[in-house]
Amino acid sequence: MNTWVVRRWWYHSGGSGWNLLGIYTEEKDAVAACETASDLVGPVPLNQYLGGNIGWPGTYYPLAPSK
């Protein structure tokens, strides 16, 4: 089973990082929690070791402008 994580990237002259906005059992609820184009949604499996420095497949920015 996947959970869906929502986080927001931020940047200012002093640095950058991200804030955790929520963790949801349904993707639609994670998407509904997004408020800015900097909010990212991604799946995270429960009870599974993810290793160290890995990519995060399946992530996307629901409110980002289309290219």
N, C-alpha and C positions, 0 to 999 in steps of 0.2 A: 504494500500500500504506500502511495506517495502522500506526502503533505506538500503544501504549496507555500513558499516563502515569499514575502513581499519586502523589498528593501529599497531605500532611496539613496542615490548617489548625491553627494554634495561637494562643492568646490568653492574655495575662496583663496585669497592671496596667501594665507597661512598654511594651506594644505588641502587635502581632499580625503574623503572616506565615505562610509555609508552608515545609515541608520536602519535598524530592523523595525519594520512597521507592523508585521504580524505573521502568523503561521496559521494556515487554514487547511481543512480536510478537503475542501472543494476548490477547484481551479476558478470557478466563476466567482466565488467569494473573495478570492485573492485579487482577481482583476477588479472587482467592485471596490476594493480598498484603495486602489491607486488613485492619486490625486494630481500628479504632475507627470510630465514626459520623462522625468528622471527616475520614476518608480519602475522597478524590475520585478518580474514574477518568474519563479523557477521551481521545478519539482525537486523534492528531497525524499528519498525512500526512508521508511522507518526501519529501525533495527538493522542497519547495514553500515559497516565501516566503509568510509569513502576514500580513505587513503590521505595522502598529504596534499601536495600542490597539484590539483587536477583542474581541468576545465569544468564548466557547469553546463552540460548539454540540456537543451530544452528551455533555456531562459529566454525571455523576451520583454520588451518595453511596450505594454499595451497602449499607452497614450502617446507614444512617439509619433511625430509626423511621418507620413508615408513618403518614400523616396520616389 
